[in-house]
């Protein structure tokens, strides 16, 4: 069991959860993720470690409510515990001194770039952050990033706060005003494809964090497969970060949208169906019943 030390809402349906997990905290590096199961019978959810404190033995997670399992996780209050937290998993971010590094986060993807900001600054880089949201209430972790980065540029689709427009437009303005030597991004897949096309003509090293496409986080399901430089890789074990200019975003988006209608139906049925239970758990229960 992993006690929840703190919890607060960052935005509608996005919750910041601080968990006591000292063995994970001491090994955490930017780019790592964990697999979380809130309670018995819940699905296993891969989540990026958004922050860690080795002395306190804690890790922080940003959880967006998208289904019944994430909803259960976000309902856990301080003093309660999460059943399973496994990690750190994945390959850490390659941190080096590049010069001026721009971090781009879309929605809850801003939580992914938070530990990268710390690591890039520690490596001696000048770091700027661009984060986007539909409106002001969806722009998260601005103050936390201001304490780390030299410049922070919030953007909103509706113009209710910061720059009125997409993160790509703000990135283009920044690139026109000063030199940029590297870009690291996390957010919706279409956003990451658009950012990659902005930096490609300039030859700027660009890294995409493909956390959003992970399913089970172990490489067994194949749901996070992605073509990178003509090779099939898996975001959870080979990544989650890849050279964005080598990622086949077109193939990735087509595959992710292939089961959109089935996913919609599954979400609609979630409220009336029984919680997901692993087949191994079912078999174990049946075996125990026969032996009793």
N, C-alpha and C positions, 0 to 999 in steps of 0.2 A: 504494500500500500504506500502511496506517495501523497503526503499531506499537502493541501493547498494553503499557501501562506498568505496570498493576496489575490484579489480578483476585482476587476472593474471593466466597465464597458468603454471601449475606445470609440465606437461608432455604432449605429443601429446594426444589430446582429453580428458585431465583432467584439469579442471579449479577450481581455488580457489576463492571463492566469499565471501566477508565480507558484512553482511547485518545488517542494524540498526533494532534491534528487542529487545528493553530494557526489556520487560516483560518476554521474553523467556530467555534472558541472565542472569537475576537475579536468575532464578530457575534452570538453567542448571547444571547437574552433568554428570560425565563421563558415557557413555553408552546411553544417551538420543538421540533421533532423532526428526526430524520435518517432516511435510508433506508440500510440496511446490507446488504451482501452479504458473507458470510464467506469464500467461495471460489468459484472458477469452477463454475458449474452450480447454485449455491445460489439459493434464492428471495430476493427483495428484501424486507426486513423494515422497516417503519416503527417507530422507537423514540423515545420522548421523551428529550430531553437532561436528565438528572436533576441535572447539575451541570457547571460549567465553571471553568477556571482560565486566564485570559487570559495571565498571565505565563508559566505553564508550557506553555501551548498545548495543553491537554488538555480533553477532554469526558468525562463519566461517563455510563454507560448501565446501567440495571437490566433484565436480560433474564430472562424466565420461559420455561422449557423447556416448549413445547407441541407441538412437532413436530420433524421431522428437521433443518430449517434452524436453528431456535433451539438445538437440541441441538449441532449443529456449531459454532455461534457460542460456546456456553458451554464448549466443549472447548478453545478457543484459550487458550494459556497466555502468561504474561509472556515477552516476547522474540519472540513470534510476531506476525503481522500479520493485520489484516482487509483483505480485498481492496478493498472499496468502502465509503465513508462519504460520503453526499451530504447537504448541508444548509448552514445551518439552513433548515427548511421550516415552513410553517404561519404563522398569525397569532400574534404574541406576546400574552401576557396583558395586559389593560388594567389597569395599576397606578395606583391613586390613593389618597389618604388618606381612608378611610372611618370610621375609629375602631377598633372591635374587629372584627377579621376572624378567622373560624374556618376552618381548612383541614381537610378531611375526606378521608382516604385509606383505601381498602380494598385489602388485599393489596399487590400490586406497584404499585397506584395511589398508594401513599405516596411512591414515588420521583418521581411527577409533581408532587406538591405541594411537594417539597423546594426547587426553585428559586423557586417562588412565595412561599414563606415568607421567603426572603432579600429578594426584591423588595418584599414588603409591609412588612417591617420597615424597609427603607431608605426607604420612602415615609412613614414616621412612624406606622404603624399599630401598635396592640397586636395581637399575633398569638397565637392558640392553635391547637394541632393535635390532632386526634382521629384515631387510626389503628386499624384493626381487622385481625384475623387469626383463623383457625380456632382456633389455640392459640398458646402463647407463641413457639414457634419460627418462626411465620409473621408475627410483628410485626417489621417492618423499619425501620431508620433512626431508631430512637427516640433514641439518643444524639446523632446528627447534628442532629435537630430540636430537642432540648433546648438545644443551643448557640445556636439562633437564636430560638426562640419563648419567650414568657413562660410558657406552660403547655403541657404535653403530656399527653394522656390516652390511654394504650393500652387497647384493648378486645379481649377474646377471646370467641369463641362458647362455649367450654367452661369459661370461668372460671379457666383455668390461670394467667392473668396479668392484672393491671390490672382494669378494669371487666368484670364478667361480663354480657355481652349485646352487642347490636348497636350500631354507631356512632350510629344514629338515636336510640336511647334515651339515650346519653351526651350527644348534642347537645341533646336536649330538656331534660335536667337543667341543662346549661350555660346554655341560653337562659332557663330559669326563675330561675337564680341571678344573672345579670348581662346587661346589654344586649349584643346582637350586631348589628352593622351590615352585615355581609357574610359570605357563605359561598362558598368555592371547594372543589370536590370532584373526586376522580378515583377510579375503581375499577370494579367490575362494574356493568353497566347497571341491574340491579334495585336495587342499593344506591343509585345516584344518583337513581333515580326516587323511592325512599323518602325520601331526604334532601330532595328538592324538595318533597314533600308536607308535610314537617315545617315547612319555612320559609315555604311559600306563605301560610298563614293570617296570618302575622305581617308579610307584605310585605317580608321581608328579601331584598335583592339576592343571588341565588344563581347561581353559574356552574358549569356542568358541563363537564369536560374529556372529550370523546368519543374519546380516543385508542384505547380498546379495540376500536372498530368499524372502524378503518382497515385497508385491505388492501394496496393498492399505493402509497398515499401521494401520488398525482399527480392524482387526479380522473378518471382514464381508465377505471377499472373500474366505478365507480358503486356499489361495495360499501359505501361509508360514507355514502350519502345519508341524509338525516334531515330530517324536517319540523320547521321552526322557525317559529313564528308563522304557520303556514299556507303557508309557502314551502319548496320543496325546496332544501336546501343540501347541501354536501359537507364532511364533517368535516376532510378533509385540506387543502383549499384555502380554504374559508370559515372554518374553525375552526383548531384542534380544540375551541375553547371557545365555549360558547353560553349564553344566558340559560336556565337550567334550567326556569324556569316557562313558557317558550315551546316547549320541546322536547316533541314527541309521543312520549313513552316507550313508550306502548302499541303504536303502529305499529312502532316501532323493535324492540322485543322480539319481536313476532310475526314480523317479517322475518328477524331474526337466527336464530331457531329453526326457520325453514322447512326448512333443509337439514341438520338435526341428524343424521339417520340417515346421510346421504351423507357427512358430515364424519367420523362415527364409523368408517365403512367405509374412508375414505381414510386415517385414522390407523392402522388395523389393517394396511393394505396397505403402509404406509410402510417398514416393516422389511424387506420382501421385494422391494420395487420399486426400480428404478434412480432415481438422483437426478433432480429436476426439471430440465429443460433448456428454455430459452426457444426458441420456434419460429424466431425470427430467428437464434439461434445454430446451430440445426439447418440452416437454409437456407444460412448462411455456410459451414458445414462441407461441405455437399453441393456448393456452388459451387467451393470450394477443391479438392475431390476431383476434380471434372470438369476443372479447369484444370491439375492436376498430371499 
